[in-house]
């Protein structure tokens, strides 16, 4: 009987241990899939990740080559891309209602700026704001679009967000006309005053600051952008005049602009 109990216990250890190992091995894929599902819901554009590496016991998560698409009506394939996205959390807080994120490091972000005011990012901001409003609490204290029990899920406090070595690509007619540096950012204390923010609200606050940094970069280089647009417009008129309405010549001339 004793041997039977030991055998059953050993089998349970193997099953449970194997299950935990499988979850650990698959966790990177689970997180990657989650980002690619929730990301579009929040931003209104496609979100893809090449790979994810995690160390849950150390509380570190890394995303490699995260890319966001563009809203309908814009020409570039991407609105935002990040070479590496690193997150460090307090592991003990993962079991609490409020997750403590020690730092988020966004390395080498590339922002695609369409229109002098970055209208593609203005639209994404509107999409994120609409998404976060779904989880605001009305007078009865229940989340508008949360689970049926009224809970809004875990919240986060993000102590530090760093944005480093970024660039802003100015796009017109689907072509990159100029690339300028994006100023580095250091954000602190997201969710600290409120005791925690929803993930959607934390995304909104972070994206708002990235957009503000992009506005500053665009404003600083507005003369360059206007000059490039003027050159594009002038070249377009010249192509039309020289082509005399011949579509093949027009297409060739437009192609030559961006060589």
Secondary structure, DSSP 8 states (H G I E B T S, - for coil): -HHHHHHHHHHHHHHHHHHHHHHHHHHHHHHHHHHHHHHHHHHSS-EEEEEEEEETTTTEEEEEEEEEE--TT--SSEEEEEEEEEEEE-GGGGGSSEEEEEEEEEEEEEEEEETTTTHHHHHHHHHHHHHHHTT-B-TTS-BSSS-TTS----EEEEEEEEEESEEEEEEETTEEEEEEEE--EEEEEETTTTT-B-HHHHHHHHHHHHHHHHHHHHHHTHHHHHHHHHHHHHHHHHHHHHHTT-HHHHHHHHHHHT-
